[in-house]
């Protein structure tokens, strides 16, 4: 018989555990962390997750932190090592005993098609995954990450993406965990000189998700990240980004949108730090929220921390509902209220969708948003 327990109870069994953060900690201010810590779940209850099927992708399936299936890919090396990472973060301290191994994926040559990493969490308990991905010097690759499953448990993920000099990654990250699951994701990106990441982040799953996104940019490195948070019911989703410019002429562009229904909550908390060694850097942050209910809430906090006079930097925020005049105009042209609403929602998300290069993933995400072509 399985046993029910909470994160707090589990943490008390870890020797030297430093303690959980509280709502007084800036990164957790809007996160209602007590709900997460007191959330009770069973130890084990396997539940397979359906895998999206694409014939035009290389596939690596990671089941509860362990590789369960992968295609043989020329130029890709997969190894497993002990998880020796020491971290002051409470949730990474919890992760270590439940995910004692780190999956290492090294890409040494350009691939003939995108590589999909499908993270499946089939247990209804405390589960985790540790993954390090390294793209070798001068290599260009397309990566698609999908997180699914989790049931009513807690998922903790620790991922590091390292780009060597002149490497390039086109990245799609889709968090689509079960609606009753809770998730804490730590994502670190290290960009060597002249390397670049062009990424799309879509967060639509889990009742609670706190996503920490960190990046360090060396000389002439570029990080361009387009994000979309879709929330419904009482989902609570947080993106906490910390981008550090270390080298000259480095570039970071963060453009996020929040599409919120019902009583959903989204948080966009971004800090770009431009060190005095990063002369000529460019940093831009943008957040645009569309609230489709009087109960939906968004918290946005763009922030620039600047230590050099030679740079270009900006940030902006906009929050609003559907334009009533636009709705009335569309209905005056013969569209029903429902189709008018769908059309304006589609216009809001269209720019994000068009940036997703892989057609199959784009179509799935578009349907997940509830704005497929037939409804428009």
Long-range contacts (C-beta under 8 A, 24 or more apart in sequence): 2-42, 2-43, 2-44, 2-45, 2-125, 3-42, 3-43, 4-40, 4-41, 4-42, 4-43, 5-40, 5-41, 5-43, 6-37, 6-38, 6-39, 6-40, 6-41, 7-36, 7-37, 7-38, 7-39, 7-94, 7-126, 7-154, 8-37, 8-38, 10-94, 10-126, 11-90, 11-93, 11-94, 14-93, 14-94, 14-97, 17-90, 17-93, 17-94, 18-88, 18-90, 18-93, 19-90, 20-90, 21-90, 26-269, 27-212, 27-240, 27-269, 28-210, 30-238, 30-265, 30-267, 30-269, 30-299, 31-208, 31-210, 31-236, 31-238, 31-267, 32-208, 32-236, 35-208, 36-154, 36-182, 36-184, 36-208, 39-154, 39-182, 41-124, 41-125, 41-126, 41-152, 41-153, 41-154, 42-124, 42-125, 42-152, 42-153, 43-125, 44-123, 44-124, 44-125, 45-123, 45-124, 45-125, 45-151, 46-122, 46-123, 47-122, 47-123, 47-124, 47-149, 47-151, 48-120, 48-122, 49-120, 49-121, 49-122, 49-148, 49-149, 50-148, 51-118, 51-120, 52-116, 52-118, 52-146, 52-360, 52-361, 52-364, 54-116, 54-358, 54-360, 54-361, 56-113, 56-114, 56-358, 56-360, 57-113, 57-114, 57-115, 57-116, 57-144, 57-358, 57-360, 58-111, 58-113, 58-114, 58-115, 58-116, 59-115, 59-116, 59-118, 60-105, 60-115, 60-116, 60-117, 60-118, 61-118, 61-120, 62-103, 62-117, 62-118, 62-119, 62-120, 62-129, 62-131, 63-120, 63-122, 64-120, 64-121, 64-122, 64-123, 64-127, 64-129, 65-98, 65-99, 65-101, 65-103, 65-127, 65-128, 65-129, 65-130, 66-101, 66-103, 67-103, 68-120, 73-111, 73-115, 74-109, 75-107, 75-108, 75-109, 75-110, 75-111, 76-105, 76-106, 76-107, 76-108, 76-111, 76-115, 77-104, 77-105, 77-106, 77-108, 78-103, 78-104, 78-105, 78-106, 79-103, 79-104, 79-106, 80-104, 83-130, 85-130, 85-158, 89-186, 91-156, 91-184, 91-186, 92-156, 92-158, 92-186, 94-126, 94-128, 94-156, 95-128, 95-130, 95-156, 95-158, 98-126, 98-127, 98-128, 98-156, 99-127, 99-128, 99-129, 99-130, 99-156, 99-158, 101-130, 102-130, 102-131, 102-132, 103-129, 103-130, 103-131, 103-132, 104-132, 104-134, 105-131, 105-132, 105-133, 105-134, 106-133, 106-134, 106-136, 107-133, 107-134, 107-135, 107-136, 107-139, 107-141, 108-136, 108-139, 109-136, 109-139, 110-139, 110-140, 110-141, 111-141, 111-142, 113-142, 114-141, 114-142, 114-143, 114-144, 114-170, 114-358, 115-141, 115-142, 115-143, 115-144, 116-143, 116-144, 116-145, 116-146, 117-143, 117-144, 117-145, 117-146, 118-146, 118-148, 119-145, 119-146, 119-147, 119-148, 119-157, 120-148, 120-149, 121-147, 121-148, 121-149, 121-150, 121-151, 121-153, 121-155, 121-177, 121-181, 122-149, 123-151, 123-153, 124-151, 124-152, 124-153, 125-153, 125-154, 126-153, 126-154, 126-156, 127-153, 127-154, 127-155, 127-156, 128-155, 128-156, 128-157, 128-158, 129-155, 129-156, 129-157, 129-158, 129-159, 130-157, 130-158, 130-159, 131-157, 131-158, 131-159, 131-160, 132-159, 132-160, 132-162, 133-159, 133-160, 133-161, 133-162, 134-162, 134-164, 135-161, 135-162, 135-163, 135-164, 135-167, 135-168, 135-169, 135-195, 136-164, 136-167, 137-164, 137-165, 137-166, 137-167, 137-192, 138-164, 138-165, 138-166, 138-167, 139-164, 139-167, 139-168, 140-167, 140-168, 140-169, 140-170, 141-167, 141-168, 141-169, 141-170, 142-169, 142-170, 142-171, 142-357, 142-358, 143-169, 143-170, 143-171, 143-172, 144-171, 144-172, 144-174, 144-358, 144-361, 145-171, 145-172, 145-173, 145-174, 146-174, 146-176, 147-174, 147-175, 147-176, 147-177, 147-183, 147-185, 147-205, 148-176, 148-177, 148-178, 148-205, 149-177, 149-178, 149-181, 150-177, 150-178, 150-180, 150-181, 150-182, 150-183, 150-205, 150-206, 151-178, 151-180, 151-181, 152-178, 152-180, 152-181, 153-181, 153-182, 154-181, 154-182, 154-183, 154-184, 155-181, 155-182, 155-183, 155-184, 155-206, 156-183, 156-184, 156-185, 157-183, 157-184, 157-185, 157-186, 157-187, 158-186, 159-185, 159-186, 159-187, 159-188, 160-187, 160-188, 160-189, 160-190, 161-187, 161-188, 161-189, 161-190, 161-197, 162-189, 162-190, 162-192, 163-189, 163-190, 163-191, 163-192, 163-195, 163-196, 163-197, 163-221, 164-192, 164-195, 165-192, 165-193, 165-194, 165-195, 166-192, 166-193, 166-194, 166-195, 167-192, 167-195, 167-196, 168-195, 168-196, 168-197, 168-198, 169-196, 169-197, 169-198, 169-199, 170-198, 170-199, 170-357, 171-197, 171-198, 171-199, 171-200, 172-199, 172-200, 172-202, 172-356, 172-357, 172-358, 172-361, 173-199, 173-200, 173-201, 173-202, 174-202, 174-204, 174-361, 174-365, 175-201, 175-202, 175-203, 175-204, 175-205, 175-206, 175-209, 175-211, 176-202, 176-204, 176-205, 176-368, 177-205, 177-206, 177-209, 178-205, 178-206, 179-205, 179-206, 179-207, 179-233, 179-235, 180-207, 181-205, 181-206, 181-207, 182-206, 182-207, 182-208, 182-209, 183-208, 183-209, 183-210, 183-211, 184-209, 184-210, 184-212, 185-209, 185-210, 185-211, 185-212, 186-212, 186-214, 187-211, 187-212, 187-213, 187-214, 188-214, 188-215, 189-213, 189-214, 189-215, 189-216, 189-223, 190-215, 190-216, 191-215, 191-216, 191-217, 191-218, 191-221, 191-222, 191-223, 191-250, 192-218, 192-221, 193-218, 193-219, 193-220, 193-221, 193-247, 194-219, 194-220, 194-221, 195-221, 195-222, 196-221, 196-222, 196-223, 196-224, 197-222, 197-223, 197-224, 197-225, 198-224, 199-223, 199-224, 199-225, 199-226, 200-225, 200-226, 200-227, 200-228, 200-352, 200-355, 200-356, 201-225, 201-226, 201-227, 201-228, 201-239, 202-227, 202-228, 202-230, 202-352, 202-365, 202-368, 203-227, 203-228, 203-229, 203-230, 203-237, 203-239, 204-229, 204-230, 204-365, 204-368, 204-369, 206-235, 206-237, 207-233, 207-234, 207-235, 207-236, 208-235, 208-236, 208-237, 209-236, 209-237, 209-238, 210-238, 210-240, 211-237, 211-238, 211-239, 211-240, 212-240, 212-242, 213-239, 213-240, 213-241, 213-242, 214-241, 214-242, 214-243, 214-244, 215-241, 215-242, 215-243, 215-244, 215-252, 216-244, 216-246, 217-243, 217-244, 217-245, 217-246, 217-247, 217-250, 217-251, 217-252, 217-278, 217-281, 218-246, 218-247, 218-250, 219-247, 219-248, 219-249, 219-250, 220-247, 220-248, 220-249, 220-250, 221-247, 221-250, 221-251, 222-250, 222-251, 222-252, 223-251, 223-252, 223-253, 224-251, 224-252, 224-253, 225-252, 225-253, 225-254, 225-255, 226-255, 226-256, 226-352, 226-355, 227-254, 227-255, 227-256, 227-257, 227-352, 228-256, 228-257, 228-258, 228-259, 228-349, 228-352, 228-369, 229-256, 229-257, 229-258, 229-259, 229-260, 229-266, 229-268, 230-259, 230-260, 230-368, 230-369, 231-258, 231-259, 231-260, 231-261, 231-262, 231-264, 231-265, 231-266, 231-296, 232-260, 232-261, 232-262, 232-264, 233-261, 233-262, 233-263, 233-264, 234-262, 234-263, 234-264, 234-265, 235-264, 235-265, 236-264, 236-265, 237-264, 237-265, 237-266, 237-267, 238-266, 238-267, 238-269, 239-267, 239-268, 239-269, 239-270, 240-267, 240-269, 240-270, 241-269, 241-270, 241-271, 242-270, 242-271, 242-273, 243-270, 243-271, 243-272, 243-273, 243-283, 244-273, 244-275, 245-272, 245-273, 245-274, 245-275, 245-278, 245-281, 245-283, 246-275, 246-277, 246-278, 247-277, 247-278, 248-277, 248-278, 248-279, 248-280, 248-281, 249-279, 249-280, 249-281, 250-278, 250-281, 250-282, 251-281, 251-282, 251-283, 252-281, 252-282, 252-283, 252-284, 253-282, 253-284, 254-284, 254-285, 254-286, 255-284, 255-286, 256-286, 256-287, 256-288, 257-287, 257-288, 257-289, 257-290, 257-348, 257-349, 257-352, 258-287, 258-288, 258-289, 258-290, 258-298, 259-289, 259-290, 259-292, 259-345, 259-348, 259-349, 259-369, 260-289, 260-290, 260-291, 260-292, 260-293, 260-296, 260-297, 260-298, 261-292, 261-293, 261-296, 262-293, 262-295, 262-296, 263-293, 263-295, 263-296, 263-297, 264-293, 264-296, 264-297, 265-296, 265-297, 265-298, 265-299, 266-297, 266-298, 266-299, 267-298, 267-299, 267-300, 267-301, 268-298, 268-299, 268-300, 268-301, 268-302, 269-299, 269-300, 269-301, 270-301, 270-302, 270-303, 270-315, 271-303, 271-304, 271-305, 272-303, 272-304, 272-305, 272-313, 273-305, 273-307, 274-304, 274-305, 274-306, 274-307, 274-308, 274-311, 274-313, 275-307, 275-308, 276-307, 276-308, 277-308, 278-308, 278-311, 279-308, 279-310, 279-311, 280-310, 280-311, 281-308, 281-311, 281-312, 281-313, 282-311, 282-312, 282-313, 283-311, 283-312, 283-313, 283-314, 284-312, 284-313, 284-314, 284-315, 285-314, 285-315, 285-316, 286-315, 286-316, 286-317, 287-316, 287-317, 287-318, 288-317, 288-318, 288-319, 288-348, 289-318, 289-319, 289-320, 290-320, 290-321, 290-322, 290-345, 290-348, 291-319, 291-320, 291-321, 292-321, 292-322, 292-345, 339-375, 339-376, 342-371, 342-375, 342-376, 343-376, 345-369, 345-370, 345-371, 346-371, 346-376
